[in-house]
Amino acid sequence: MSALVMAGVVFVLSWWLTRRLCNPRSRLYLLDHPNERSLHRVPTPRTGGIAVLVSAACGFILTALAGRWDPWLAASLSTSTATWLLSAAAVLAAVSFCDDRWGLPIGLRFGAQIIAALALVVGADLALRSVWIPFFGRLDLGWAAWPVTVVFLVWMTNLYNFMDGMDGFAGGMTLVGFGFLAYFAWWDAHPFVFILSLMVATGAAGFLLSNFPPARIFMGDVGSVPIGFLAGALTLQGQREGLFDVWVPIMVFSPFILDATATVIRRMLRGERVWEAHRVHYYQRLVLSGWGHRRTVLAEYALMACCGIAAWLYHHGDGTGRTIIVLSWLAVFCALGAGVGLLEQRRVRQEAEV
């Protein structure tokens, strides 16, 4: 009950902080100026992630203090894994703020992400040691577990940043994605994952009030980078401690994971420079096809909810049921990708007829 009350406090605090960050007189008022690769047309503040992280951190700390007399709760919130995870996310938030404020070399940013991932893998012993594959069963990664885990964490960190390019999108994914993580952690009575996920989700909800189209503020790297890292880290912790199979959070965050991954692969096959800014993510193509920000983001919210339900069905399914769910989930995304292509073609035909 105290966690739910604190979640309400986090929501209000995040809403209030976000409004303060929208104020040009704020010392943290940093503008994102539009360019030919942007979907927005006017300079917009980009430090909204500070409100999400600060409010979530306050909620987590206050919940921990309120439960310090409960030995089981106190033990869960003060593990070495929790310390490594929160410390690494805090470092990434600080580096990302410096990047938003002054601009940092890509090597420095990427190096910080790799160090944060290594800290979690080596310090907290969080590694993806096996993966269940439909029709093949469980695959033991053996010696490859550590490098695969580092790549997974760095990719989750960056893809969240890549997908933070449309009003209300990253905020909505954070609310829905971490909300589902909180549910699965609550179901299996894991205080750390539950409280942290709940606070991040409600922090995102407060931020979303000012980020929903037309957005008055963006999340910025200071928010998207550490939140993406947290999504990956809680995925690993949840699997290690038996809260869920790795496919569950992958399904939950699949609107981000599959869009970003498919886009990068497509650009690599075309010989494009994947590190350069672009407007060819599926959600960007949908906006440019005439759907606009609000219609696109509402469709994405519906997709996020469906992916969360699919993850819930997978979590409670047996072997055959899980295979059907994974294959159906992939087939739906293939159909959606093809649908975006058809919308683009129709848009081109309409413009040619004008």
N, C-alpha and C positions, 0 to 999 in steps of 0.2 A: 504493500500500500504506500509506504514512504517513497518508493521509487516512482510510482505513478504521480504522486503529489509533486515530487521534484521534477518530473518530466513536464508538468504544467508550468512550473517556475522557469524551466529552461526555455520553453516555448515563448513565454512572455519576454524573458531576458533577450533572447535572440531577436525577436521582433523589434524590441526597443533599440538594441545595439545596431541592427541593420538600418533603422531609420536615422540613427546618429551618423552612421557611416555614409549615408546618402547626402548629408549636409555638406555643402562646399566649405563650410568653416571648420569641418573636422580636420584634425592633423593627419588623419589616415585617409584623406580623400584623394584617391589616385584614379585618374581617368584612363579608360581604354578607348583610344581613338580609332574609329573605323577605317578600314582600308579596302582594297578591291577583293580581299579574301573574307571579309567579315559579312555577317548577316545583319548586323545592326547598322543604323545610319547616323546616329548622333553619339558624341562622346558620352560614355557611361561609367560611373564609378565601378571599380573592380576589386574591392576589398571585402565583399560580403562574406567570404569564407571566414574572416576573423570572427564575425558574430556567431557563426555556427560552431566554430572550435572553442571559443571562449565560453559560450553558454554551456556547451556540452561538458567542458572541463569543470566548470563550476558545479554543474549538476552531479557529475561523477564524484567530485571531492566531497560535496556536502552529503551525498548518499553514503559514502564510505564513512564519514565522520558520524553520521546518525546511526550507522550500524556497527560502530566499533565495539559495542558490548556483546555482539553476537559472534562467538569464536569462528563459526563456520563461514559466515559472511566475510569477516575480517580476513580470514585465511585465504579465501578465494580472491579477494581484491588486492592482496599484497604479495602475490607470487612473483618469482623472478621473471616469468613470462610476461606478466602484466607490466612490470617495470621496464623490460626491454622494449615491449611493444609501444607503450606510451612515450618512452624517451625517444625512440626512433621517429615516431610520428611528429613529436614536438620539434626535433631537429629539422625534419623536412618542411614543416610549417615555417620555421625561421628562415631557412634557405629560400623557400618559395616567396616569402614576403620580400626579401632582399631583391629577388628577381623581379617581382612586380614593381618595386620601388626604383631600383637603379638599373636592372638588367644585368644578368650574370652570364658568363660564357656557358655554352651548352655542356662542355666537358665538366665544369664544376657542378652543375646541376645533376648531370647523369652520374658523376662520381659519388655525390651525396646519396643518391638513390641506391646505388650498388652497395655502399657502405651500410646504409640502413637495412637493406635486405640481408646482407651478410651478418649483421649484428643479430638479427632475429633468428637466422638459421643456426649460427654458431652459438650465440649467447643463450638463446631460449630453446634451442634444439627443436625449432619448428621447421619441419621439412615434409614435403609431399612424398611419402615413401612408397605409396602404391596407388593405383588408379583402377577402378572397375571399368572394363570395356565391354559393351554389348556383344554377345555371341562368343566372347573369348574369356570372360571372367576377370579375376583380379590380376593386374600386371604389377609385379614387384620392380620398382625402379632401381634398387640396389645402389651402386656407387653414383648413379646419375641423379639421385634424389636431391642432393644439395644444389648442383648447377641448375637443374630444372626448377627448383623452388625459387632460386634467385631470379631466374628469367621470368617466372610467373609473377613474383612480387613487383619487379621493375615494370613489367608490362601492365599490370593492374594499375600501378601508379600513373603511368603515362597515358593509358587509354582513357582514364577518367578525365585527365586534363584535355585530351583531344576532343572528348565528347561535350565539354563545357563550352559549347558554341551557340546555344540557342536559348532564348528566354525560358526560364522555368524547367529546363531539361535536367541539368545536373542536380538541382535542388529536389526535383521530383524523384529522380532515381535514388538519391540519398534517403529521402523519406520512405519510399516503398522498400528499397533494398535492405536498409538497416532495420526497418520495421519488421520485415520477415525474419531477419537474423535474430532480432530480439524475441520473436515468437518461438523460434526453434530452441533458443537458449532457455527461455522460460519453461517450455515443455519438458526439457531435460534438467531443469533446476541447476543452471550454471550461472551464478550471480555475476561474474565478471563480464562474460560475453553479453548477457542480458542487459545489464545496467549500461555498459558502454554503448551498445547498439541502440538502446532506447534513447539515451541522451543525444547521440548523434542524429537520430531520426527526428526527434522533436526539435532539436536545434535547426535542422533543415526546414522543418515545417514553419517555424517563425521567420526564417529568412525568405521562404517562398512567398510570403505575403507581399514582399516588395520585388520579388524576382519573376513572378508570373507575368506573362505578356500583357501589356508592354512593360518590360523590366525597367525598374528604376536603378538597379544595381546588379552586378555580376558577382559570381563566386570568386573568380580569380584563381591564379595558381596557388595562392596562400590557402585556399580551401580545397580545390580539386586534387592537388597532389597528395597532401596527407590523408584526405578522405579515401582516395583510391588505394593508398597504401594500407589504410585500416581495413578496407573491404577485403584485400588480399590476405592480410595478417589474420583477421578473424575467420576467414575461410580455412586457413591452415590450422588454427587453434581448434576450431569447431570439429574438424575432421580428426585431429589427433586425440581429442578427448571424447570422441564418440557421439557428438551432438548430431552430426549429419555426415553423409557421404559428400565428397567434393563436388559431385554433380549438383547438389542442392543449391549452394551459393552461386555456382556457375549459371544455373538456370535463372536464379533470381536476378542476377546482374547481366543476363544475356542480352538485353537490348543495347547495353553498352559494349559488352565483350564481342559479340558477333558483328556488330556494325563496324567497330574499330578494326577488328582483326581482318574481316573480309575486305575492308577498304585498303588497308596496308598491303595485303597480298595482291589485290587488283592493281595497285599502283606499282608494286615491285615488278609484276609481270609486264607492265607497260614501259618499264625502264625509267619511271619517274623518281625524283628525289623525295623519298618518303618523309624526310625530316622537314620539308618545306610546308608552309601553310597552304591550305587548299579549301575547296568547297565541294568535295565529292563524297563526303560521308552520306549515308542513305538519308539521314534526317535532314541534312542540308539540301540534298537533291529534292526531297519532298517539299521543303519550303520554297525552293526556286521553281518547282513545278507549278506553283500557284496555290498551294495549301496555306501558306502563311504560318506565322509562329504559333498562334493560338490553336488552330485546328491540328497542326502537326504535333504539338506537345500534348494535347488531349488524347490524340490517337496513341502516342507513346505511353501515356499514363495507363491507358487501357491495356496496352501490350505488357507493360510492367506488371500489372495486376494479374494478367493471365499467366505470365511466366512464374509469378509467385505461387499461383494455384497449382501449376504444373509441378513445381518443386515440392509442394506439399503432397501431391499425389505420388510423386516419385519416392518421397521420404517414407510414406506409409505403404508402398507397394512391394510386391515380391519380385523375384528375378525376371520372370516373363513380363510382368506388368511394367517393370522399370525399363526393359528393352523397348517395349511399345511406346512408352512415354518419351524416351530419349529420341527415338527415330521420328515420332510424330512432331516433336518440338523442332527438330532440325528441318523436317519437311515444311513446317509452317514458315520458318524463317526463309527458306529457299523461295517459297511462294511469295512472301512479302517483298523479297529483293527483286523478284521478277516483276511484281506489281509496280514497284517504284520505277523500274525501267520503262514499263508501258506508259505510266503517267508522263514521264519525260518525253517519250515519243509523241504522245498526244499533244503536249505543250508545243513541241517543235512544229507539228503539222498546223496547229492553230495559228502560230505566229507566221508561218509561211503563207497562210491563206489571207492574212490581214494586208 
